[in-house]
Amino acid sequence: MNKPVDLPIGFSEEEDSNTSANPSFETILSARLSRRGVLRGGVGTAATALFGSAVLAGCGGGDDDPAPAPTETLLGFSAVSKSLLDSVVVPAGYTATAIYALGDPLAAGVADYRNDGTDTQFENRAGDHHDGMEWFGLSASGAPSATAVDRGLLAVNHEATTDENRSSFFLHADGGTSTLPRPAAEVDKELAIHGVSVVEVRKTGAAWATVKDSSFNRRLTTLSDVEIAGPARGNALLVTKHSTTGTMTRGTLNNCGTGKTPWGSFVTGEENWAGYFTRPVGDNAARGNDKSVTALNRYGRAEGVASRHGWESAGAGDIYARWTNAKTGVSTDGSDDYRNEMNGMGYVVELDAYDKTKPAKKRSALGRFAHESAAFAKPVAGQPVVCYQGDDARNEYIYRFVSTALWDAADANPADRMATGDKYLDSGKLYAAKFNADGTGEWLELSITTPAVAGYATYPFADQADVIVNSRIAGDAVGATKMDRPEWCGVHPGTGEVYFTLTNNSNRRVEPTGTTQLAPDSANPRVYTDIKGTATSQQGNPNGHILRLKEGTGTGFTWDVYLFASESGAPGAINLSSLTADQDFSSPDGLVFSPSTGICWIQTDDGAYTDVTNCMMLAAVPGQVGDGAKKTLSYSRTAGGPLAVDTYVGKTPTAATLKRFLVGPVGCEITGLCETPDGKAMFVNIQHPGETTAQANIADPTKFTSHWPGNTGYGAGGATARPRSATIVITKNDGGRIGS
């Protein structure tokens, strides 16, 4: 998820509203790390006992692993060097081409994108900030196909927009209006560029392109009606002026990670949606300081906090008024205002990419929080469907959903994909993860029948719908482990182990103060100060890590840290994975396993290392939980004497198991990935290039920090173009599989 610059006072994209007293293993003390590898504090590292066997599985570890072709070597490409160029850099022998960018038309009669701030009709154009993405194949006749490799649909998330001081400045001719009230004409554009798009793509010869007038093309925006499904449907918490029955909500927002269900539908996670709403001072009293105030505070909306864009100021109509999440009416149930509007956001949304006649549904049983991707375990006949998720905010939780319905293999290709979603996603058990210091863990059920939930004094839950709508509070109640911003997750196609990217956490401290700072723990073990350039210090866990877990029997699991992100030149107490210059990275975010090769693709959303390199994508051939060593980090503190913490580090990667594959243009995030079934065409999203441009410089293209992809010849503007988020396609010049 991007971190916008210069946000309104009171708004933080990296939300941190978890003030519960859940465990954080207060044991590690601070270390201070210079950007150039100078250690400014005493940090000792002792490798102790091996944690399990040191086994490295080729590209899997099980009988069902995707197998390389006989002449292939996975990760056989030459590693890409770090780069500050305003271009997409891929290995020799590969080609990367932009094919679908902000504003590209999706319907006949919509003009080509001028990219000068005068464009309209955004409900029929590609949205902004391309993020998670999935492939849905089409046969020559246009029927769904699991094997098609030259025609298909891309379902693409459009997470946000490049903004400063409220305005989406590249979207408007003069950079937009930052003061309130915002003009309705500007807000209408911004409402339309969020959400999801489905676009047809075809290969002609060696070239890929979108199909502008395809009957499959469509947009889902902040204004589209979406059904509420699962335990929250019809509950009093979902009643609004727009849906007095609590069965519908308007739109989807801040869509980040994605997933593909075992029955072939698309799922998208609503991530940092809370910041789009405001609550005026006095709303607590208007609500009678009831428990809804507790819930709103826990989800990052204290009264008086500003909204991200000021959409609520654009007019009196409901499409603007809904962004003021306040009790303004006289009803007892909220049917005459938008006091409950935020309860309609924060879900996994399911849609059928092939069938635009079927309404999208918010699957409330999977919980409500800042969703990233939804990763499904390989379904097994006669067993429940299992889905993993992360809550992307500082000190939030990792979740697992287990369906009530048992998997029927006949549902892999159903006549009605959304009805199948009803079967598997509307009833089940939701769990939050607790990570123990000995490398074990437990899934804690979030249920109204769980004693810790039913008796939670901080927030008296009314029913299971209340538990689901306020999943974070239920996680607090059961004592789940606070994590360093859990973002994407993926299931290894061979071992079935689950990988979670923990992007970073600026609120880890050795000696925490306040209610939101935490000491590190075994699963989030690093606290240090990283110096960026010569001036900016970054505290906490600035570089992040990738954790993985192996399911055990019942609700138990084991875990280790697959990779600790770090500069290659950092001291060993920080560079715990011993990364080299061809492997080092910061702030892992996107993570996708290739269905074709089994390669684990790791993407970054970094602000800590951008003085050295733009964001990147790495290719990995990981091993399995327990293939490395237990390590002990020791620190000194001002009070209490020296402390130590154990953590579990995966096997040190080699040049054959981890290397950098791609570096993006200036100011971007690399995010979203899918492939054709043969693995020979890969689609990747480049989000918010040029984000570091100042809004005041909108009239002077020479001051844009990026002109990508216009500077590659894509679209209008050329070398002076306004930067645009876009989807690229990567192919190998010899026709081979990507990553070989």
TIKOLDREN-366747 format. One record per residue (C-alpha): x, y, z. Coordinates in steps of 0.1 Angstrom, whole numbers, padded with zeros to 4 digits, always signed. Each point is the difference from the previous one (the first is absolute). Example, Ala and Ser with C-alpha at 12.3 -4.5 7.8 and 13.67 -1.06 7.14 Angstrom:
2
+0123-0045+0078+0014+0034-0007
***
This chain:
740
+0000+0000+0000+0013+0034-0009+0008+0026+0027-0012+0034-0013+0020+0031+0007-0013+0031+0018-0033-0014+0012-0025+0021+0019+0006+0006+0036-0013-0029+0020+0001-0025-0028+0026-0028-0001+0001-0025-0028+0020-0024+0024-0029-0002+0024+0008-0012+0035-0030-0002+0022+0008-0033+0019+0003+0011+0037-0008-0034+0014+0024-0017+0024+0005-0030-0022+0034-0018+0003+0031+0015-0016+0029-0019+0018+0016+0031+0016+0035-0013-0002+0022+0016-0027+0018+0033+0004+0008+0026-0026+0028+0000-0025+0008+0029-0022+0010-0006-0036+0017+0025-0023-0012+0000-0036+0036-0009-0010+0004-0029+0024+0013+0019+0031-0014-0016+0031-0007+0026+0027-0009-0022+0029+0009-0034+0014-0018-0029-0017+0011-0036+0004-0012-0029-0021+0005-0037+0010-0010-0028-0023-0010-0028+0024-0017-0033-0008-0012-0009-0035-0038+0003-0002-0010-0031-0019+0018-0013-0030+0018+0021-0026-0020-0012-0030-0004+0021-0031-0028-0011-0023+0007+0008-0036-0031+0018-0010-0024-0018+0023+0006-0028+0023-0030-0022-0008-0011-0024-0027-0023+0027-0015+0028+0025-0005+0000+0018-0034+0030-0015-0018+0025+0019-0022+0003-0012-0036+0030-0022-0006+0021+0028-0015-0010+0027+0025+0019+0013+0030-0022+0020+0023+0015+0033+0009+0024-0005-0029-0001+0037-0009+0027+0025+0010-0010+0021+0030-0010+0035-0007+0020+0027+0018-0017+0026+0022-0011+0030-0020-0011+0036+0003-0010+0003-0037-0034+0011-0011-0007-0032-0018-0009-0037+0006+0032-0020+0001-0002-0038-0007+0028-0026-0006+0017-0004-0033-0022-0022-0023-0033+0014+0013-0023+0028-0012-0024+0021+0021-0028+0020-0017-0028+0022+0014-0034-0011-0013-0026+0015+0024+0003+0033+0018-0020+0025+0020-0027+0015-0023+0001-0026-0028-0035-0003-0015-0021-0031+0007-0029+0006-0023-0007+0011-0035-0005+0038-0003+0023+0008+0028+0029+0022-0013+0036-0009+0004+0016+0013+0032+0014+0035-0005+0018-0001+0034-0002+0038+0005-0026+0001+0027-0029+0007-0023-0012-0036-0004-0034-0011+0011-0021-0032+0000+0021-0018+0025-0027-0025+0008+0009-0015-0034+0038+0004+0003+0028-0018+0018+0001+0012+0036+0031+0012+0018+0027-0018+0022-0002-0034-0017+0006-0026+0028-0009-0037+0004-0011-0018-0032-0011-0034-0011-0002-0018-0034-0032-0016-0014+0005-0018-0033-0023+0001-0030-0003-0024-0028-0002+0011-0036-0038+0000+0002+0001+0021+0032-0008-0028+0025+0018-0003+0033+0032-0021-0005+0025-0012+0025+0026-0007-0027-0003+0030-0023+0033+0019-0003-0006+0027-0027-0033+0014+0011-0014+0008+0034-0013+0025+0025+0020+0019+0025-0019+0009+0032+0020+0030+0014-0003+0018+0033+0002+0038-0001+0011+0008+0035+0003+0038+0003+0013+0031-0017+0032+0020+0001-0009+0029+0024+0013+0028+0020-0020+0023+0023-0032-0019-0010+0001+0005-0037+0008-0028-0026+0021+0025-0017+0011-0019-0032-0037-0006-0007-0010+0037-0002+0012+0026-0025+0013+0025+0025+0009-0025+0027-0033+0002+0018-0014+0017+0030+0015-0007+0035-0022+0023+0020-0036-0009+0011-0025-0001-0014+0013-0022-0028-0016+0006-0034-0025-0027-0010+0015-0004-0034+0033-0009+0015-0015-0024+0026-0021-0017-0027+0032-0010-0018+0017-0012+0031-0031-0021+0010+0002-0017-0034+0037-0009-0001-0002-0022+0031-0012-0036-0001+0005-0028-0024+0002-0004-0038-0005-0031-0021+0017+0004-0035+0005-0025-0028+0035-0005-0013+0011-0018-0031+0033-0011-0016+0004+0006-0037+0033-0013-0013+0024+0008+0028-0018+0031+0012-0026+0003+0028-0026+0027+0001-0034+0008+0017-0032-0003-0019-0016+0034+0003-0036-0009-0009-0001-0035+0015-0034-0010+0015+0018-0014+0030+0015+0034+0010-0015+0017+0030+0007+0021+0031-0010-0003+0036+0004+0033+0018-0008+0018+0032-0035+0005-0013-0009-0036-0011-0026-0019+0020+0016-0029+0018-0019-0027+0021+0008-0008+0036+0003-0037+0004+0007-0023+0030-0006+0007+0037-0002+0038-0003-0027+0000-0026-0031+0017+0013+0016+0008+0034-0008+0032+0017+0037+0010-0004-0004+0002-0038-0032+0022+0000+0005+0033-0019-0021+0025-0018+0011-0017-0032-0009-0035+0012-0026+0001+0027-0001-0038+0001+0038-0003+0005+0004-0023-0031+0018+0023-0024+0028+0026+0000+0012+0024-0025+0033-0008-0017+0034-0015+0009+0030+0020+0011+0038-0001+0003+0002-0034-0017+0034-0014+0005+0008-0038-0001-0020-0026-0019-0006-0037-0001-0016-0026-0022-0024-0025+0015+0001-0037-0006-0032+0004-0020+0015+0026-0023-0014+0034+0013+0020+0031+0008+0004+0014+0036+0013+0034+0009+0009+0014+0034-0011+0034+0013+0031+0014+0017+0006+0035+0014-0036+0012-0004-0005+0016+0034+0019+0032-0009-0025+0009-0027-0026+0008+0027-0002+0028+0025-0018+0004+0033-0008+0035+0013+0008+0011+0036-0031-0007+0020-0009-0033-0016+0010-0020+0031-0026+0019+0020-0026-0002-0028+0004-0038+0002-0004+0001+0038+0036-0012+0003-0013-0035-0007+0021-0030-0010+0001+0012-0037+0024+0027+0011+0024-0028+0013-0003-0018-0033+0006+0032-0021+0031+0009+0021+0013-0036-0004-0003+0003-0038+0018+0033-0001-0028+0026-0001+0000+0021+0031-0023+0030-0001+0016+0031-0016+0024-0020-0022+0002+0013-0036-0008-0021-0030+0026-0007-0027-0017+0019-0029-0027+0021+0015-0026-0018-0022-0027+0008+0027+0003+0037-0008-0010-0001-0037-0037+0003+0004-0032-0010+0018-0007-0031-0020+0003-0035+0016+0030-0009-0021+0019+0027+0019-0018+0000+0033+0008-0037+0006+0036+0009+0006-0010+0017+0033-0004-0030+0023-0021+0018+0026-0033-0002+0018-0019+0029-0016-0036-0015-0001-0026-0007+0026-0005-0037-0006+0010-0026+0025+0013-0024-0027+0020+0023-0023-0024-0003-0029-0001+0038-0005+0038+0008-0001+0034-0016-0005+0011-0007+0036+0005-0037-0010+0015+0006-0034+0035-0011+0009-0013-0033+0011-0007-0007-0037+0038+0002-0008+0029-0022+0008-0010-0034-0015+0011-0025-0026-0021+0007-0031-0008-0028-0024-0010+0004-0036-0003-0022-0031+0025+0015-0025-0018-0019-0029-0036+0012+0008-0007+0036+0006-0037-0007+0006+0008-0016+0034+0002+0026+0028+0032+0002+0020-0002-0012+0037+0018+0010+0031+0008-0032+0018-0003+0011+0036+0008-0034+0015+0036+0005-0009+0002+0030+0024+0002+0037-0002+0034+0018+0001+0026+0015-0023+0000-0030-0024+0029-0008-0023-0001-0031-0021-0021-0032+0007+0020-0031-0006-0018-0034-0002+0016-0032+0010-0002-0028-0026-0035-0015+0005-0003-0036+0010-0032-0020-0006-0020-0005+0032+0019+0027+0019-0008+0037+0007+0012+0028-0023+0027+0020+0017+0009+0036-0006+0029+0021+0015+0000+0038+0004+0020+0029+0015-0011+0033+0015+0023+0027-0014+0004+0024+0029+0027+0003+0026-0005-0025+0029-0028-0019-0017-0008-0037-0004+0002-0029-0024-0032-0019-0007-0012-0034-0012-0036-0008-0012-0012-0037-0001-0032-0007-0018-0029-0019+0015-0007-0017-0034+0024-0028-0010+0016+0002-0034-0017-0018-0029+0023-0004-0030-0030+0005-0023+0000+0037+0012+0034+0007-0017-0019+0008-0032-0035+0010+0011-0029+0014-0021-0004+0029+0024+0032+0012+0016-0017+0025+0023-0024-0026+0014+0030-0022+0007+0015+0030+0019-0031+0001+0021+0005-0037+0008+0036+0003+0012+0005+0036+0011-0031+0009+0019+0003-0024+0029+0031-0011+0018+0024+0007+0028+0023+0030+0002+0033-0002+0019+0028+0024+0010+0036-0012+0004+0021-0002+0032+0037-0005-0005+0019-0016+0029+0037+0006+0008+0009-0036-0006-0009-0001-0037-0035-0013+0005-0033+0018-0003-0037-0004+0004-0031+0011-0019-0024+0017+0024-0037-0001-0010-0019+0033-0002-0035-0011+0010-0027+0013+0022+0002-0034+0018+0037+0005+0007+0001+0009+0037+0027+0027-0004-0022+0016-0027-0033-0004+0017+0013+0015+0032+0022+0028-0014-0006+0030+0023+0014+0026-0024-0026-0007-0026-0032-0020+0007-0007-0020-0032-0036-0005-0008+0001-0029-0024+0023-0017-0026-0007+0028-0025+0014+0024+0025+0031-0022+0004+0005-0001-0037-0005+0037-0006+0024+0008+0028+0025-0028-0007+0029+0021+0013-0016+0004+0034-0007-0038+0001+0037-0005-0007+0008+0022+0029-0023-0020+0022+0016-0034-0007+0036+0013+0003+0012-0003-0037+0035+0011-0007+0006+0035-0013+0020-0001-0033+0021+0024-0021-0027+0009-0026-0011-0033-0015-0005+0006-0037-0002-0027-0027+0000-0037+0006+0005-0030-0023-0002-0038+0003+0030-0019-0013-0014-0023-0028+0022-0029+0011+0003+0000+0038-0032+0018+0008+0018+0023+0024-0013+0035+0003+0022+0031-0005-0008+0035+0014+0017+0032-0009+0005+0023+0030+0008+0032-0017+0015+0021+0029-0010+0016+0033+0011+0034+0011-0015-0006+0034+0023-0027+0013+0022+0012+0029+0023-0016+0025-0015+0019+0028-0035+0009-0012-0019+0031+0011-0037+0008-0005-0027-0025-0010+0011-0007-0036+0037-0007+0003+0010-0036+0004+0032-0019+0010+0010-0026-0025-0009-0036+0003+0012-0033-0015-0022+0004-0031+0009+0037-0004+0034+0000+0016+0019+0030-0014+0001+0036+0014+0027+0024-0013+0006+0034-0015+0007+0001-0037+0016+0031-0014-0012+0009-0035+0025+0021-0019+0016+0024+0024-0030+0016+0018-0030-0022+0005-0002-0026+0027-0025-0028-0001-0008-0018+0032-0017-0032+0008+0001-0028-0026+0005+0022-0031+0008-0029-0024-0025-0027+0009+0001-0038-0004-0018-0030-0014-0015-0025+0024-0013-0034-0009-0019-0027+0019-0007-0037-0003-0034-0012+0011-0001-0028+0026-0028-0019+0015-0031+0018+0012+0007+0037+0005+0038-0003+0005+0028+0010-0023+0038+0005-0002+0016+0031-0015+0033+0016-0009+0012+0032-0018+0007-0009-0036+0019+0033-0008+0010+0031+0020+0001+0029-0024+0031+0021+0003+0028+0017-0018+0028-0024-0009+0025+0022+0019-0019+0001+0033+0015-0017+0030-0009-0036+0006-0024+0008+0028-0021+0018-0026+0008-0020-0032-0010-0032+0017-0006-0017-0034+0035+0009-0012-0014+0017-0032+0025+0009-0027-0001+0031-0023-0020-0021-0026-0026-0009+0026-0004+0029+0025-0033+0018+0002-0023+0019+0024-0037-0001+0009-0014-0032-0016-0036+0005-0010-0013-0020-0030+0006-0038+0001-0012-0024-0027+0009-0036-0007+0001-0009-0037-0024-0028-0008+0022-0009-0029+0036+0000+0014-0006+0001+0038+0022+0031+0002-0008+0023+0029-0002+0036-0013+0007+0027+0026-0009+0036-0007+0009+0031+0021-0017+0032+0011+0029+0017+0015+0009+0034+0014+0030-0010+0020+0025-0009-0027-0011+0024-0028+0031+0020+0002+0018-0030-0015-0026-0017-0022-0036+0002-0013-0024-0026+0011+0006-0035-0014-0011-0036-0005+0020-0031+0010-0003-0036-0010+0004-0027+0027+0001-0037+0002-0007-0004+0038+0005-0031+0021-0023-0008+0029-0007+0008+0036+0029-0012+0022+0027-0001-0026+0021+0026+0017+0012+0009+0036-0012+0015+0032+0018+0032+0007+0001+0021+0032+0001+0038-0002+0015+0017+0031-0002+0037+0009+0006+0025+0028-0026+0023+0014+0000+0029+0024-0019-0019+0026-0005-0036+0009+0033-0014-0013+0008-0019-0032-0028-0019-0017+0000-0026-0027-0026-0014-0025+0000-0031-0020-0012+0000-0036+0001-0026-0027+0017+0009-0033-0004-0020-0032+0029-0015-0019+0023+0027-0015-0009+0005-0036+0025-0005-0028+0004+0015-0034-0020-0030-0013-0029+0005+0024-0005+0038+0002+0008+0029-0024-0013+0033-0012-0021-0002-0032-0014+0035-0005+0004+0036+0011-0027+0025-0007+0000+0037-0009+0004+0029+0024-0024+0003+0029-0019-0032-0008-0012-0030+0019+0002-0034-0017-0032-0019+0007-0024-0026-0015+0010-0029-0021-0016-0027-0021+0010-0023-0028-0014-0019-0030-0003-0037+0009+0031-0009-0020+0021+0025+0020+0012+0018-0031-0017+0033+0005+0000+0018+0033-0021+0031+0009+0014+0023+0027-0013+0033+0012+0020+0032+0004-0018+0022+0026+0004+0038+0004+0032+0008-0019+0010+0036+0007-0018+0000+0034+0028+0021+0014-0009+0029-0023-0013+0031+0019-0035+0011-0009+0014+0036-0004+0020-0012-0030-0030-0012-0020+0005+0027-0026+0037-0008-0006+0006-0034-0014+0037+0004+0004-0006-0003+0037-0020-0033-0002+0021-0027+0017-0012-0025-0026-0015+0000-0035-0006-0037-0002-0015-0016-0021-0003+0030-0024+0038+0001-0002-0002-0035-0016-0023+0011-0027-0032-0012+0017-0029+0024-0003+0000+0038-0001+0027+0023+0012+0032-0017-0009+0031+0010+0020-0020+0027+0018-0031-0021+0008-0017-0001+0034+0009-0033+0016-0027-0027+0000-0005-0033+0019+0000-0028-0025+0000-0037-0007+0030-0014-0018+0004-0034-0017+0033-0018+0002+0011-0026-0025+0032-0019-0006+0016+0007-0033+0006-0037-0007-0036-0009+0008+0008-0017+0033-0017+0001+0034+0006+0031+0021+0026-0004+0026+0019-0028-0018
***
